[in-house]
Amino acid sequence: MADAHLPPIPEMRLELVPVPVSDVDRAKAFYERIGFGNLHDTLVSAGMRVVQFTPPGSACAIVFGTGMGPISEMVPGSVKGLHLVVKDIEEARAALVARGVEASGVQDIGGVKYVWFSDPDGNLWGLQQWPEGYQG
């Protein structure tokens, strides 16, 4: 139950997710290869490099780099279960495999389909396809 004395919560959009990596150039090459775009690779200072990509069709980007305080201190490979929602999971899986990505087979969990893959550091990504006709 909402407290009538509290101000309303303003809109909050998730637009950037940190992904910890051990080698910025290796991670950049991987995400370029799998089709992430809208690349921003900025050397902010001698010790700070910020690399940002956006998955195709997404409004939310990922970021990694060096010298970014607590973001750079995250353990490489520790992010698990980032979901990329797709319309056709077989098509999306085939596109990743054609680009050299090791991807799991399609798993059907109660009508929701998943495929799992990892970046070179072990950050785990999931492709997710909702059942036909699903209204989210």
Backbone torsions as a table, in degrees:
resi	resn	phi	psi	omega
1	MET	NA	129.9	-178.6
2	ALA	-76.1	142.4	176.9
3	ASP	-83.5	121.0	-177.1
4	ALA	-63.2	-17.2	-178.0
5	HIS	-90.2	-7.0	-179.2
6	LEU	-92.7	144.8	176.9
7	PRO	-68.7	153.9	177.8
8	PRO	-65.6	151.9	176.7
9	ILE	-80.0	126.5	178.6
10	PRO	-73.0	164.1	176.9
11	GLU	-58.2	137.3	178.2
12	MET	-134.2	114.9	-178.2
13	ARG	-103.4	130.5	173.4
14	LEU	-78.2	115.8	-175.8
15	GLU	-126.5	-7.3	-178.6
16	LEU	-152.4	126.0	-179.8
17	VAL	-122.0	124.1	176.6
18	PRO	-72.5	137.3	176.7
19	VAL	-125.2	111.5	-175.6
20	PRO	-76.5	129.9	-179.1
21	VAL	-131.8	157.6	179.4
22	SER	-94.6	-23.7	-177.5
23	ASP	-136.5	106.6	-174.3
24	VAL	-60.3	-44.2	-177.8
25	ASP	-67.7	-38.7	177.5
26	ARG	-64.7	-43.7	178.5
27	ALA	-64.7	-41.6	178.7
28	LYS	-59.8	-45.1	179.1
29	ALA	-62.0	-40.6	179.2
30	PHE	-62.6	-50.3	-176.3
31	TYR	-68.9	-31.9	172.8
32	GLU	-64.3	-45.0	-177.6
33	ARG	-61.2	-36.0	-177.7
34	ILE	-87.8	6.0	170.5
35	GLY	96.2	7.8	174.4
36	PHE	-68.8	143.4	-174.8
37	GLY	-131.4	-157.5	-178.0
38	ASN	50.9	47.2	-175.2
39	LEU	-68.0	132.4	169.1
40	HIS	-126.0	118.6	179.0
41	ASP	-126.6	102.9	-171.3
42	THR	-121.6	127.6	171.7
43	LEU	-91.2	98.2	-175.2
44	VAL	-72.7	-40.6	177.5
45	SER	-154.2	-179.3	-177.9
46	ALA	-57.0	-30.9	-178.6
47	GLY	-111.3	4.8	-176.2
48	MET	-126.6	117.2	176.5
49	ARG	-124.3	131.0	-178.5
50	VAL	-121.0	121.7	178.1
51	VAL	-117.9	127.3	-177.9
52	GLN	-130.8	134.9	177.8
53	PHE	-131.1	157.4	174.7
54	THR	-125.8	128.4	174.9
55	PRO	-61.5	148.9	-179.3
56	PRO	-55.6	127.3	177.2
57	GLY	81.4	2.4	-175.7
58	SER	-99.5	152.4	172.6
59	ALA	-97.1	-7.2	-177.8
60	CYS	-108.9	130.7	-179.2
61	ALA	-103.7	168.8	171.8
62	ILE	-113.0	156.6	178.4
63	VAL	-139.4	143.5	172.1
64	PHE	-152.5	167.5	179.5
65	GLY	162.0	-153.5	-178.9
66	THR	-130.6	152.9	175.6
67	GLY	67.8	24.4	-176.6
68	MET	-104.2	36.5	176.2
69	GLY	58.3	-132.0	-176.1
70	PRO	-59.0	-29.0	179.1
71	ILE	-64.7	-44.4	179.9
72	SER	-71.1	-18.8	179.9
73	GLU	-84.5	-8.0	178.1
74	MET	-62.3	149.8	-178.8
75	VAL	-75.7	122.3	178.2
76	PRO	-54.4	133.9	178.6
77	GLY	84.2	4.4	-174.4
78	SER	-85.8	-8.3	178.8
79	VAL	-86.2	125.3	-177.0
80	LYS	-129.0	130.7	170.9
81	GLY	90.8	23.2	172.1
82	LEU	-65.3	130.5	-175.2
83	HIS	-104.5	133.2	172.3
84	LEU	-113.4	110.5	-177.0
85	VAL	-82.5	128.8	-177.5
86	VAL	-126.4	157.6	177.6
87	LYS	-81.1	-37.2	-176.4
88	ASP	-131.1	101.9	-173.8
89	ILE	-67.4	-34.2	178.1
90	GLU	-64.7	-43.1	179.1
91	GLU	-64.2	-44.5	-179.4
92	ALA	-65.3	-42.3	178.5
93	ARG	-62.2	-46.2	-179.5
94	ALA	-60.4	-37.6	179.0
95	ALA	-65.1	-40.1	178.1
96	LEU	-67.7	-46.4	-179.2
97	VAL	-60.8	-40.1	178.2
98	ALA	-62.6	-22.2	178.9
99	ARG	-97.1	12.8	174.1
100	GLY	87.5	13.5	-179.5
101	VAL	-88.5	134.0	173.2
102	GLU	-81.3	115.2	-177.6
103	ALA	-123.6	145.6	177.7
104	SER	-67.4	169.3	170.4
105	GLY	-72.3	170.9	178.8
106	VAL	-75.5	129.3	175.9
107	GLN	-110.2	130.6	177.4
108	ASP	-104.9	114.2	-178.8
109	ILE	-116.6	93.0	179.2
110	GLY	63.9	32.4	179.3
111	GLY	95.7	-15.1	175.4
112	VAL	-95.8	128.2	-175.7
113	LYS	-103.6	143.5	-178.3
114	TYR	-133.6	149.4	167.9
115	VAL	-136.4	136.5	-177.2
116	TRP	-114.6	141.4	174.1
117	PHE	-150.9	162.1	-178.5
118	SER	-126.6	152.9	172.0
119	ASP	-80.9	177.0	-176.6
120	PRO	-59.4	-21.6	178.6
121	ASP	-91.3	-9.6	-178.9
122	GLY	99.2	6.9	171.7
123	ASN	-64.5	127.3	-171.5
124	LEU	-95.9	126.6	178.0
125	TRP	-113.5	147.5	174.8
126	GLY	-125.1	130.8	166.3
127	LEU	-84.5	138.3	-178.7
128	GLN	-133.2	131.6	175.6
129	GLN	-122.3	122.2	176.9
130	TRP	-76.8	156.0	177.8
131	PRO	-60.2	150.0	177.9
132	GLU	-57.2	134.8	-179.9
133	GLY	87.0	-4.2	179.7
134	TYR	-65.0	132.5	176.9
135	GLN	-113.1	105.7	-176.2
136	GLY	-87.0	NA	NA
